[in-house]
Amino acid sequence: MALQRNVGGTDRIARAVVGIALVAVAVGAFLTARRGIGVAAALAGAGLLFNAVTRFCGVNALLGIDTCSRE
C-alpha cells in the first residue's frame, strides 16, 4: 500500500519541531527515572516525526484532511 501524501507546508514543519521536542522530553524523563512519561513522549514524538518524514498522517486520511499544496 502506497502512502498518499497528505501532510505538507507549515503542518509538516510543526510536526517535526514538536516531534523533536517530545523526543528530548523522553530522553530527559528516562534520565530522571520517569519511565511512563518517557515512553509516552517517545511514542508521540516518533509518531510525529514519522508523519513529518513520510508526509502521511493516518488521522488526516480518515478525516479527509490534506495540507499538501497540489498543482
N, C-alpha and C positions, 0 to 999 in steps of 0.2 A: 504494500500500500504506500503510495507516494503521499507525502505530507504537502498539502497545498498551502502556500504562504498566506498568512492572514495577520501577521504582526509586522508593522513597519514604522519608520519615522520616529517620532518622539516616544511612542509606546515602546518601541524596541530599546531605545536608549534608557528609558526609565526602568524597564525590567532588568537591564544589565546592571545599572547602578544599584538598585535595591537588592538584586541578587548577590552582588559583591559585598554589600554591607551586611547582608544576612549571613554569608559565609564567614565574615570577620567576627560577627557576634557568636557564631557557632564555635569558632576557634577559642574565643575568649571564655565561653561557657565551659568548654571542655577543660581548659586550663584551670578553671576555678571549681572543678568537680560538680558542675551543674549539668549533668548528662541529659536530662529531659529537655531542658531549654536548648542545649547544643544539638540534639537530634532534630528537634522541630525546626530550628533555624537552618540547619544544614539541608534538610529536605526541601524547605521552602526556597532557600537560596539556589539549590541545584535545579529546582523546577523552573524558576525564573530565568536562570542562566541558559537552560535548555531552550526555553521559549525565545530568548534573545538570539541565540546562535542559529537555531533551525528556522526561525521566523514563523513558527507554527504554535498555536495555542489551542488545545482541545476544547476548552471552555468557550473561547471565541467561536470555534467551529460549530459547537452545539447551539450557540445563541445567534449565529449568523452575523457575527461582527467581523469586519475586515478593515484593518487600519493601514493596509498597504495602499500606496497610490499606484493605480494601474493605468497604463497608457493604451 
